Amino acid sequence: MTHPFLYQRATSIDDAARRLSEPGAMSLGGGTDLLVAIAEEISLPDVLVDLRTIPDSTGVRALGNGSIRIGASTRVSELAADPLVYDTFPTLAQACDVVGTPALRHMGTIGGNLCQRPRCWYFRRGIPCLKNGGTTCAVDGENQYLAILDNGPCHIVHPSDPAVALTALDAVIEITSQAGRREVPIGDFYTLPSERLDQETVLARGEFVSAIVLPAASAGGAQHYRKLMQRDAWDFALVSIAGCRRADGDVRIVLGGVAPRPWRVNTSIEEDVASGGLDDDTIATLAERALYDAKPLSKNGYKVELAASLLRDTISQLA
Ligand SMILES: Cc1cc2nc3c(=O)[nH]c(=O)nc-3n(C[C@H](O)[C@H](O)[C@H](O)COP(=O)(O)OP(=O)(O)OC[C@H]3O[C@@H](n4cnc5c(N)ncnc54)[C@H](O)[C@@H]3O)c2cc1C
């Protein structure tokens, strides 16, 4: 029998914070991941607090200084089509447009997408791996989709496409709880398995994502998101890349599908790309240098090749 839980609609941001401060309460977005996680018994909440019913929790708002604020309950499909996002932060629109299926994009919220649990099939199927309370990672088994960077002791891969684009855009995550509101740069929002195994974000109990802010400095310039998938549709990324050359000339390059969190390349490489005028040999060397720390497992060496190829294309476009 599926684990029983109560369903509650939050009527305001304060009401959500109050309900989520109760033990056993969890945030609910579109439920496309959470309801499956409950069925898989990796999440066992007593109460689901629906955040979509908070007034003003959806939509994209220009803040007047060139930055924008995205409500956490905004649907992924709305972000893919939003004219302001599409024109000003295209890497995010492109990343949202390749999330899963049309139905998932329509039901899924950006807050839920950023906080979805990893897809490692050992974890999701209740195998007693490290994340399920066991003593070893199942890393010697079917490891073809696992991480090649920042990996160990557990080798999960971060699953969200929009998170990769948002990292390249220097997004700030607005977090709310009964204690008030705090803002965390997305680069500090995700934790590594070497830091903790029970969750993947810095959210404390009772905290939820209320909005995402994109700074004006990341608007415009040259931006793109590319995603390589096994089936070429309706699938998580094997490897993806978000690349931005900002209007001020700074470069951001972030890989997805390779690490337990969106993986930003070393800033010295971004600076070399920003300096421009690179020939093919230099581009290939930079791509190789970016992946110097990769530690592929027995069946996922192909990810190093895919990442190198995406890096070469992106560097050549941004340089
Ligand atoms: C077959 C399949 C393919 C998919 N492919 C992709 C893909 O290619 N790319 C991709 O990016 N995603 C993919 N997904 C993931 C999908 O996009 C997510 O399920 C969805 O975005 C989650 O959003 P949601 O609103 O339904 O979250 P929910 O299922 O409601 O919640 C997910 C998690 O986030 C927490 N949560 C929800 N909202 C908040 C909040 N505001 N603050 C804090 N925590 C919150 C919940 O407690 C839960 O732990 C795929 C999913 C499936 C099932």
The ligand as an SDF file (V2000), in Angstrom:
LIG
                    3D

 53 58  0  0  0  0  0  0  0  0999 V2000
   10.3560   10.2670  -17.0940 C   0  0  0  0  0  0  0  0  0  0  0  0
   10.9120   11.5530  -16.5260 C   0  0  0  0  0  0  0  0  0  0  0  0
   11.8180   12.2650  -17.3020 C   0  0  0  0  0  0  0  0  0  0  0  0
   12.3330   13.4640  -16.8070 C   0  0  0  0  0  0  0  0  0  0  0  0
   13.2440   14.1270  -17.5500 N   0  0  0  0  0  0  0  0  0  0  0  0
   13.7870   15.2770  -17.0720 C   0  0  0  0  0  0  0  0  0  0  0  0
   14.7490   15.9900  -17.8240 C   0  0  0  0  0  0  0  0  0  0  0  0
   15.1180   15.6100  -18.9400 O   0  0  0  0  0  0  0  0  0  0  0  0
   15.2590   17.1280  -17.2880 N   0  0  0  0  0  0  0  0  0  0  0  0
   14.8800   17.6020  -16.0680 C   0  0  0  0  0  0  0  0  0  0  0  0
   15.3570   18.6600  -15.6510 O   0  0  0  0  0  0  0  0  0  0  0  0
   13.9610   16.9420  -15.3400 N   0  0  0  0  0  0  0  0  0  0  0  0
   13.4090   15.8120  -15.8090 C   0  0  0  0  0  0  0  0  0  0  0  0
   12.4730   15.1350  -15.0870 N   0  0  0  0  0  0  0  0  0  0  0  0
   12.1170   15.6470  -13.8070 C   0  0  0  0  0  0  0  0  0  0  0  0
   10.8720   16.4680  -13.8730 C   0  0  0  0  0  0  0  0  0  0  0  0
   11.1040   17.6020  -14.6370 O   0  0  0  0  0  0  0  0  0  0  0  0
   10.6070   16.7760  -12.4510 C   0  0  0  0  0  0  0  0  0  0  0  0
    9.8620   15.6750  -11.9880 O   0  0  0  0  0  0  0  0  0  0  0  0
    9.8610   18.0200  -12.1910 C   0  0  0  0  0  0  0  0  0  0  0  0
   10.4810   19.1360  -12.7420 O   0  0  0  0  0  0  0  0  0  0  0  0
    9.7020   18.2100  -10.7180 C   0  0  0  0  0  0  0  0  0  0  0  0
    8.8430   19.2790  -10.5530 O   0  0  0  0  0  0  0  0  0  0  0  0
    7.5360   19.1450   -9.6590 P   0  0  0  0  0  0  0  0  0  0  0  0
    7.0070   20.5210   -9.5290 O   0  0  0  0  0  0  0  0  0  0  0  0
    6.6070   18.1150  -10.1760 O   0  0  0  0  0  0  0  0  0  0  0  0
    8.1880   18.6690   -8.2950 O   0  0  0  0  0  0  0  0  0  0  0  0
    7.5890   17.7370   -7.1630 P   0  0  0  0  0  0  0  0  0  0  0  0
    7.5000   16.3370   -7.6670 O   0  0  0  0  0  0  0  0  0  0  0  0
    6.3580   18.3180   -6.6050 O   0  0  0  0  0  0  0  0  0  0  0  0
    8.7570   17.8500   -6.0870 O   0  0  0  0  0  0  0  0  0  0  0  0
   10.0390   17.3240   -6.3320 C   0  0  0  0  0  0  0  0  0  0  0  0
   10.8980   17.4950   -5.0720 C   0  0  0  0  0  0  0  0  0  0  0  0
   11.1170   18.8670   -4.8340 O   0  0  0  0  0  0  0  0  0  0  0  0
   10.5590   19.2690   -3.5660 C   0  0  0  0  0  0  0  0  0  0  0  0
    9.9800   20.5730   -3.8210 N   0  0  0  0  0  0  0  0  0  0  0  0
    8.9750   20.8960   -4.6630 C   0  0  0  0  0  0  0  0  0  0  0  0
    8.8050   22.2220   -4.7100 N   0  0  0  0  0  0  0  0  0  0  0  0
    9.7080   22.7480   -3.8500 C   0  0  0  0  0  0  0  0  0  0  0  0
   10.0260   24.0850   -3.4470 C   0  0  0  0  0  0  0  0  0  0  0  0
    9.4060   25.1520   -3.9480 N   0  0  0  0  0  0  0  0  0  0  0  0
   10.9960   24.2560   -2.5330 N   0  0  0  0  0  0  0  0  0  0  0  0
   11.6650   23.1860   -2.0010 C   0  0  0  0  0  0  0  0  0  0  0  0
   11.4190   21.9190   -2.3560 N   0  0  0  0  0  0  0  0  0  0  0  0
   10.4510   21.7070   -3.2880 C   0  0  0  0  0  0  0  0  0  0  0  0
    9.5710   18.1970   -3.1920 C   0  0  0  0  0  0  0  0  0  0  0  0
    9.4150   18.0970   -1.7830 O   0  0  0  0  0  0  0  0  0  0  0  0
   10.2240   16.9760   -3.7970 C   0  0  0  0  0  0  0  0  0  0  0  0
   11.2440   16.4890   -2.9520 O   0  0  0  0  0  0  0  0  0  0  0  0
   11.9360   13.9490  -15.5460 C   0  0  0  0  0  0  0  0  0  0  0  0
   11.0100   13.2190  -14.7720 C   0  0  0  0  0  0  0  0  0  0  0  0
   10.5100   12.0390  -15.2510 C   0  0  0  0  0  0  0  0  0  0  0  0
    9.5330   11.2890  -14.3930 C   0  0  0  0  0  0  0  0  0  0  0  0
  1  2  1  0
  2  3  1  0
  2 52  2  0
  3  4  2  0
  4  5  1  0
  4 50  1  0
  5  6  2  0
  6  7  1  0
  6 13  1  0
  7  8  2  0
  7  9  1  0
  9 10  1  0
 10 11  2  0
 10 12  1  0
 12 13  2  0
 13 14  1  0
 14 15  1  0
 14 50  1  0
 15 16  1  0
 16 17  1  0
 16 18  1  0
 18 19  1  0
 18 20  1  0
 20 21  1  0
 20 22  1  0
 22 23  1  0
 23 24  1  0
 24 25  2  0
 24 26  1  0
 24 27  1  0
 27 28  1  0
 28 29  2  0
 28 30  1  0
 28 31  1  0
 31 32  1  0
 32 33  1  0
 33 34  1  0
 33 48  1  0
 34 35  1  0
 35 36  1  0
 35 46  1  0
 36 37  1  0
 36 45  1  0
 37 38  2  0
 38 39  1  0
 39 40  1  0
 39 45  2  0
 40 41  1  0
 40 42  2  0
 42 43  1  0
 43 44  2  0
 44 45  1  0
 46 47  1  0
 46 48  1  0
 48 49  1  0
 50 51  2  0
 51 52  1  0
 52 53  1  0
M  END
$$$$
